[in-house]
Structures are given as C-alpha cells and as structure tokens.
Amino acid sequence: MKLRSVAIAAAAMLALAACSSGTDDPAAATGPLEVKYYSVQQPTEGWPLVFGKLTDDYAKTKPGTTLKVEVAPQADLDQKLQLLASQNNLPTIFNAPNSNELLQQMYDAGQILDLEATLKDLGVFDKLNPAAVELVKKTQGGKLLGLPLELNIEGIWYNKKLFADNGITAPTTWDQLSAAAAALQAKGVQPFAASGQQGWPLTRLIGNHLFRTVGPNALADIKDGKAKLTDPQYVAAAQAVADLGTKGYFGKGVGSLDYATAQDLFLQGKAAMFYMGSWAVRDFGNPQTNKIGADNIGFLPFPTVAGGAGTADQTPMNAGLTTVVSKKAYNAEVGAWLKYIVTNYGDRALAEIGLVSGFTANPPADAGALTKGVVAQIGATKQPLLWFEAQFTTKATDTATKNVTRLVTGDMSPADYMSTLQKAIDQG
C-alpha cells in the first residue's frame, strides 16, 4: 500500500471522527439485528462459517438476528475498507486491514472499538487465551483491536517413518537438526520442503534462529534501533539458514516451489520435514492430500541453539487476520450478540472445522492427535513470538522475501542479504 493513499484515507477518517463520534448510546437500537461481516473468506468456510452457525443458534432466543457476509479478496481489502471508512459506512464487523498503519489510523479516528475494554464490559474477556491477547497487542500498537479468530503455532512437522527408518530421533537442538538433515541427505531423502516462491517459509527460519540465539526481543530490538541486522549475531543466523540451502537440504528448484507444491512434497513422503504453521493441520487431516497419514506426522518446536538466549517454550505464533468491530455500528444488541460469539466461538470452531483459535476451548473427544497437540502446545507456551517480518515495513518485507531464495542458493551472501534488508528498514 502506498503511504500517500493511507494518508489520504487517514485524513478522511479523522474528518469524519470530528463530526461523528459513532453510536455513543449503546441502547439506541431497534428492530431485528443484522450483523454485517466484511471478510476475505467465503460464508461457507472458516470464520464466517462459524459465525453463521453461532448466529443461527443465537437467533433461537433472539429471533430476527442474522449474519450477512460480504466477501472481498484480501489483496483488495485495504482499499475497500478505506472507501467504506471515508463514507462513514463500515460494516458491523470486518477483517482488520493488512496494513497495521491503516488499522491504527482507523482506531485513532474513532472508527473501531478497543476490544479489551469492550469485552471486559461484557464480562467475557477471560474467554480469550492470554497468549493470543499478548500476540495481537504486539502487532496492534499495544491494544487489542481485533478478535483472534485463529491461533497458530509454528514449528517443524516431520515424517515419523522416515525418521525411524533412518535411525533419527526428533532433534531438540540446531546441531541435532543439522545432523539429522545431513543423515537424511546421505540416504537419498530430501530433508526439507519449503516454498522459495513465497519466501516467508524460509525467512521464518532466520527469525526463529535469531529468537533462539539473540533472544525473544531480537527483532523488537531491530525495530527500536537497539540493534542492526548487520550485527554479527544477526548475520550468523542468516548464515545458518544459508548453510542448509547450499548443502542441498531444500532440494532442487526451491526458488520455483509454491506453497502447495512444497506441502505436497511433504505429504507424499518426498521430504522429511516441513516448517509451517498449525493451519496446515486441516490439510494434514485430509486423506485425499495426505498420503503419509496424519498419525505419521510429528511436531518439533523450533530447536534451541547452543549458547543462545532463547528457549523452546518461546513459541512462534500468529493470529491470522483478526476481525474488528465498528464503533459506529456497536450498540447493546450488537454487544449481546458479540458476548454470545466470544463465549462459544472457541469450542464451536474446533468442533465444526478443527480450527484452533485465540479463545478458550476444549478439544472434542474425536479431535485428531495433531489438533490436540496444537492446543497443548499453545497452553504450554510461556512466551509467544512474532514472525520475522512482523514489525517490518512493507518495503522491508518485500526485500526479505524476494531475496531469501538467493540466500539459500548461494547467490547472495548472508552479509549482503542482511545489509540489503537493513537498508530497506532504514529507508522506512
């Protein structure tokens, strides 16, 4: 998104905030409640599906309550929200913009609610997982502006049979991971599947290595100017990941692999390990795509590094695209509906679509071992970590993901990669 367009949208929103403070009287609502949801997902999938089921249940005691979903491609989301905000016509709830800068401007203009205050007023703030709240606040200016409708851990998924057949035990340290990759390579097994086309599955490895060596504040220190990516420890993390690539552990043609192809390599048993978020568990449970079997997949927290400041209970996590609430549209009826949603969303998302969210939930008895494992790992997380580019500018994010394939193929040195990325950060 261009800064100019964001600035224009912000000016429009601030002007609207000056002349309209939204619905100040929460009791000012009459007639049947229609909740309008602007989402990047279809009504028959994901968050809208769960919201729709819960709204139907809610309508049994509050007749006339309906959910109307309007879909927008994620690439167009920010532009659409800018237009609706400038018209003072935001829907009841909507996916937060991709740009955190735009999200903050909407909040500053009085367009969206502070959900921590709202949910505390409704008496349901304790229905949110504390780790999810901390994670969202880290990316939303210290405030809870969006509901964490999903909560994903990230780590290394591995093929248990390939490990067992090659005499490999699950590694817990980076040295053990490197040794396992070397042993697999020697036996003709590709150690890792990763999408170089997307880039971020590779940059995640750099970020996590930094969290294990420098510590959990490694990338916050870059944002705050306390450290540079060109510092020796930071370059060393890029070097460690580059070494995996130059040794051939990502296989041939990593730069041309898209997400689906990389995942398919793992699920067909052609690669032993796959770094990914727990959103992939839904695909792991699909026998049409998973040819190695869900029971044959194990999870490794990102390994520790000798002498590093990070620990294994500091887990990389993300909350996906959160959903925010329009301040103008909010009233007592919306509040009652929202209370019902927050109270029941966690359990219903798990039961309906196997989706782990940032809400408290108990896995159903028939939940798969992988889903139960994800829930347990989230519960055991002492400190959630952000992803590599979470606090980067758009330009820096593009620089990181577009150049990382050159890093792992040996076409760009770790020092040059980190120097180029630091320059992009400095330019803002």
C-alpha positions in Angstrom: 0.0 0.0 0.0 1.3 3.4 -0.9 1.8 5.8 2.0 0.0 8.6 0.1 -3.2 6.6 -0.2 -3.0 5.6 3.5 -2.5 9.3 4.4 -5.5 10.4 2.4 -7.7 7.7 4.0 -6.5 8.8 7.4 -7.4 12.4 6.7 -10.8 11.4 5.6 -11.4 9.3 8.7 -10.1 12.0 11.0 -12.5 14.4 9.4 -15.4 12.0 9.9 -14.4 11.4 13.5 -14.5 15.2 14.2 -18.2 15.4 13.0 -19.4 12.0 14.1 -18.5 10.1 17.3 -20.5 7.0 16.3 -23.2 5.4 18.4 -22.5 6.8 21.8 -25.7 5.4 23.3 -25.4 1.6 23.3 -29.2 1.3 23.8 -30.0 3.1 20.6 -31.0 0.1 18.5 -34.4 -1.0 17.3 -35.7 -3.9 15.1 -34.1 -7.2 14.1 -30.4 -7.3 14.3 -28.5 -7.8 11.1 -24.7 -8.2 11.6 -22.8 -7.3 8.5 -19.5 -9.0 8.2 -16.9 -8.0 5.6 -14.4 -10.9 5.2 -11.8 -12.3 2.9 -13.3 -15.8 3.5 -16.5 -17.2 1.9 -19.6 -17.6 4.0 -19.2 -21.4 3.7 -15.7 -21.5 5.1 -13.6 -20.5 8.1 -14.5 -17.7 10.4 -17.8 -16.7 8.6 -19.0 -20.3 8.7 -18.5 -20.5 12.5 -20.0 -17.0 12.9 -23.0 -18.1 10.8 -23.6 -21.2 12.8 -23.4 -19.4 16.1 -25.7 -16.6 14.9 -28.3 -19.2 13.9 -28.1 -20.6 17.4 -28.3 -17.1 18.9 -31.4 -16.3 16.8 -33.3 -19.1 18.6 -33.5 -16.9 21.6 -33.2 -13.5 19.8 -35.4 -14.0 16.7 -34.6 -12.0 13.7 -30.8 -11.9 14.3 -29.0 -12.6 11.0 -25.4 -12.5 9.7 -24.8 -11.1 6.2 -21.3 -11.8 4.8 -19.8 -9.7 2.0 -16.5 -11.1 0.6 -13.5 -9.1 -0.5 -10.3 -10.5 -2.0 -7.5 -10.0 0.6 -5.5 -8.0 -1.9 -8.3 -5.5 -2.2 -9.2 -5.4 1.5 -7.4 -2.3 2.5 -8.7 -0.2 -0.5 -12.3 -1.4 0.2 -12.0 -0.5 3.9 -10.6 2.9 3.1 -13.5 3.6 0.9 -16.1 2.5 3.4 -14.4 4.4 6.2 -14.4 7.6 4.1 -18.1 7.1 3.6 -18.6 6.5 7.3 -20.2 3.2 6.3 -18.1 0.5 7.8 -20.0 -2.9 8.4 -20.6 -4.2 11.9 -17.5 -6.4 11.9 -14.8 -6.8 9.3 -11.4 -8.3 8.8 -8.6 -5.9 10.0 -6.7 -4.3 7.2 -3.5 -5.9 6.1 -1.7 -2.7 6.9 -1.2 -2.2 10.7 -0.6 1.5 9.9 -4.1 1.8 8.4 -5.6 -0.2 11.4 -4.0 2.3 13.8 -5.4 5.3 11.8 -8.9 3.8 11.9 -8.6 3.4 15.7 -7.3 6.9 16.2 -10.1 8.3 14.1 -12.7 6.6 16.4 -13.8 4.1 13.7 -13.2 0.8 15.6 -13.5 -0.4 19.2 -10.9 -1.2 21.8 -12.0 -4.8 22.2 -10.2 -5.3 25.6 -12.4 -2.6 27.1 -15.5 -3.8 25.3 -15.1 -7.5 26.3 -14.3 -6.6 29.9 -17.5 -4.6 29.9 -19.4 -7.6 28.6 -17.7 -9.9 31.1 -16.1 -12.2 28.6 -12.6 -11.0 28.3 -11.4 -14.2 30.1 -12.7 -16.2 27.2 -9.5 -15.1 25.3 -6.3 -17.0 25.6 -3.7 -14.7 27.3 -1.0 -15.7 24.8 -3.3 -14.7 22.0 -4.0 -11.3 23.6 -0.3 -10.7 24.1 0.4 -11.7 20.5 -2.3 -9.4 19.0 -1.3 -6.5 21.1 2.3 -6.8 19.8 1.1 -6.2 16.3 -1.7 -3.7 17.0 0.1 -0.9 18.8 -0.3 -2.3 22.3 -4.1 -2.6 22.0 -6.5 -5.5 21.3 -8.3 -4.2 18.3 -9.0 -7.5 16.6 -10.5 -10.8 17.7 -8.0 -13.7 17.2 -10.4 -16.0 15.3 -7.5 -18.4 14.8 -4.3 -19.0 16.7 -1.4 -20.8 15.0 1.8 -22.2 16.4 4.7 -22.6 14.0 7.4 -25.2 14.0 8.8 -28.2 12.1 6.5 -31.0 11.1 8.3 -34.3 10.4 7.7 -37.7 8.9 8.0 -40.2 11.8 8.5 -43.2 9.5 11.3 -41.5 7.5 13.0 -40.6 10.8 12.6 -44.1 12.2 13.7 -45.8 9.0 16.9 -43.8 9.0 17.6 -44.1 12.7 16.9 -40.5 13.6 15.4 -39.3 16.8 13.5 -36.0 17.0 16.1 -33.2 17.3 15.8 -30.6 20.0 18.9 -28.5 19.2 20.1 -26.8 16.0 23.2 -29.1 15.8 21.0 -32.2 16.1 18.7 -30.8 13.4 21.6 -30.1 11.1 23.0 -33.6 11.7 19.6 -35.2 11.0 19.4 -33.3 7.7 22.9 -34.5 6.7 21.9 -38.1 7.6 18.7 -37.9 5.5 20.5 -36.4 2.6 23.2 -39.1 2.7 20.4 -41.7 2.4 18.8 -40.0 -0.6 15.9 -38.4 1.4 15.3 -34.7 0.9 15.5 -33.2 4.4 13.2 -30.1 4.0 10.3 -29.0 1.8 10.0 -25.2 1.6 8.4 -22.6 -0.8 11.1 -20.2 -2.1 8.5 -18.7 -4.3 6.6 -17.4 -1.3 9.8 -16.7 0.6 8.4 -16.4 4.1 8.7 -20.1 4.9 12.5 -19.5 4.6 12.7 -16.2 6.3 10.8 -17.7 9.2 13.8 -19.9 9.8 16.1 -16.9 10.1 13.8 -15.2 12.5 13.4 -18.3 14.7 17.2 -18.8 14.7 17.5 -15.2 16.0 14.9 -15.8 18.7 16.9 -18.8 19.9 20.3 -17.1 19.7 19.8 -13.4 20.5 16.6 -14.0 22.5 12.9 -13.2 22.2 13.5 -9.4 21.7 15.8 -9.9 18.8 13.5 -8.3 16.2 11.9 -5.8 18.5 15.5 -4.5 19.1 15.8 -4.0 15.3 12.5 -2.1 15.2 13.6 0.1 18.2 17.0 0.7 16.7 18.9 -1.1 19.5 20.5 -3.5 17.1 21.1 -3.8 13.4 20.7 -6.8 11.1 24.3 -6.3 10.1 25.4 -7.2 13.7 27.5 -10.4 13.9 24.8 -12.5 15.7 22.2 -11.5 13.2 24.4 -12.3 10.2 25.2 -15.6 11.8 21.5 -16.6 11.8 21.3 -15.9 8.1 24.5 -17.9 7.6 23.0 -20.9 9.5 19.9 -21.0 7.2 22.0 -20.3 4.1 24.1 -23.4 5.0 21.0 -25.6 4.9 20.3 -24.4 1.4 23.8 -24.6 0.0 24.1 -28.1 1.3 21.1 -29.0 -0.8 18.7 -29.7 2.1 15.8 -27.8 0.5 16.1 -29.9 -2.7 16.4 -28.7 -6.3 14.5 -25.7 -7.6 13.4 -24.3 -4.2 13.0 -20.9 -5.7 10.2 -22.1 -8.0 8.2 -24.0 -5.5 4.9 -22.5 -4.4 3.3 -23.3 -1.0 1.0 -26.1 -2.3 3.8 -27.9 -4.1 6.1 -27.7 -1.1 3.4 -29.1 1.2 2.7 -31.8 -1.3 6.3 -32.9 -1.3 6.0 -33.4 2.5 2.6 -35.1 2.4 3.7 -37.5 -0.3 6.7 -38.6 1.7 9.2 -37.0 -0.6 10.6 -34.7 2.1 11.2 -35.5 5.7 10.5 -32.0 7.3 8.3 -29.1 6.7 8.3 -25.8 8.6 4.8 -24.4 8.7 2.0 -23.1 10.9 -0.6 -25.2 12.5 -3.2 -24.0 10.0 -1.7 -26.8 7.9 -3.2 -29.4 10.3 -6.5 -29.2 8.4 -4.7 -30.3 5.2 -2.8 -33.0 7.2 -6.2 -34.5 8.2 -7.3 -34.8 4.6 -6.6 -38.3 3.2 -7.0 -37.0 -0.3 -3.9 -34.8 0.0 -2.1 -36.6 2.8 -0.5 -39.8 1.5 1.7 -40.5 4.6 -1.1 -40.4 7.1 -1.9 -38.0 9.9 -0.6 -40.4 12.5 2.8 -40.4 10.8 3.3 -36.7 11.4 5.1 -35.3 14.4 5.8 -31.8 15.6 9.1 -30.3 16.6 9.3 -26.9 18.4 12.0 -24.8 16.7 15.3 -26.2 18.2 17.4 -24.4 20.7 20.9 -23.1 19.7 24.0 -23.8 21.9 24.8 -20.7 24.0 21.7 -18.9 22.8 19.3 -16.8 25.0 16.1 -18.3 23.7 14.2 -21.4 25.0 12.0 -24.0 23.4 8.8 -22.8 25.3 9.0 -19.5 23.4 6.8 -20.5 20.5 6.4 -18.7 17.2 2.7 -17.9 16.9 0.3 -15.8 14.8 -3.4 -15.0 14.9 -4.0 -14.8 11.2 -6.2 -11.9 10.0 -8.1 -10.6 13.0 -11.7 -9.3 13.0 -12.5 -5.8 14.3 -15.8 -4.2 15.4 -17.1 -0.9 14.1 -17.6 1.7 16.8 -20.5 3.4 14.9 -22.4 0.1 14.5 -21.9 -1.1 18.1 -24.9 -0.9 20.4 -26.5 -3.0 23.1 -27.9 -5.6 20.7 -24.6 -6.0 18.9 -22.9 -6.3 22.4 -25.3 -9.1 23.4 -24.6 -10.9 20.1 -20.8 -10.4 20.5 -20.9 -11.7 24.0 -22.5 -14.9 22.8 -20.0 -15.2 19.9 -17.0 -14.8 22.2 -18.4 -17.2 24.8 -18.9 -20.0 22.3 -16.5 -19.4 19.4 -13.5 -21.4 20.7 -15.4 -24.7 21.1 -17.5 -24.3 18.0 -14.6 -23.5 15.7 -12.8 -26.7 16.9 -15.9 -28.8 16.6 -17.0 -27.5 13.2 -13.8 -27.1 11.3 -11.0 -28.2 13.6 -9.8 -24.6 13.9 -7.8 -23.7 16.9 -8.5 -20.1 17.9 -7.4 -17.5 20.4 -10.4 -18.3 22.5 -10.5 -20.8 25.4 -11.7 -24.2 24.2 -11.8 -27.9 25.0 -11.0 -30.2 22.0 -13.9 -32.6 21.3 -13.3 -36.2 22.1 -13.0 -37.1 18.4 -10.4 -34.4 17.7 -7.3 -35.7 16.0 -4.0 -36.1 17.8 -2.4 -33.3 15.8 -5.2 -30.9 16.8 -4.9 -31.9 20.5 -1.2 -31.5 20.2 -1.6 -27.9 18.9 -3.9 -27.0 21.7 -1.5 -28.5 24.3 1.5 -26.6 22.7 -0.4 -23.3 22.9 -1.3 -24.0 26.5 2.4 -24.7 27.3 3.7 -21.6 25.6 5.3 -19.3 28.1 6.0 -16.5 25.6 4.5 -16.1 22.1 7.0 -14.9 19.4 6.2 -12.9 16.2 7.4 -13.9 12.8 10.5 -12.4 11.1 8.8 -9.6 9.2 6.0 -8.8 11.7 7.4 -5.4 12.6 9.0 -4.6 9.2 7.7 -2.0 6.7 6.1 -3.2 3.5 9.3 -2.5 1.6 11.5 -4.4 4.1 9.1 -7.4 4.0 9.3 -7.5 0.2 13.1 -7.2 0.4 13.3 -10.1 2.9 11.0 -12.5 1.0 12.3 -11.7 -2.6 16.0 -12.1 -1.7 15.9 -15.1 0.6 16.0 -17.7 -2.3 19.2 -16.1 -3.4 20.5 -16.5 0.1 19.8 -20.3 0.4 21.0 -21.0 -3.1 24.4 -19.2 -2.5 23.7 -16.4 -5.0 23.8 -13.8 -2.2 26.0 -13.8 0.9 24.4 -13.7 4.4 26.2 -10.4 5.0 24.8 -8.9 1.8 21.3 -10.2 2.5 21.2 -8.7 5.9 22.8 -5.4 4.8 20.2 -5.1 1.9 17.4 -5.8 4.4 18.7 -3.3 6.9 18.9 -0.6 4.3 15.2 -1.2 3.4 14.3 -0.9 7.1 16.3 2.3 7.5 14.6 3.8 4.4 11.2 3.2 6.1 
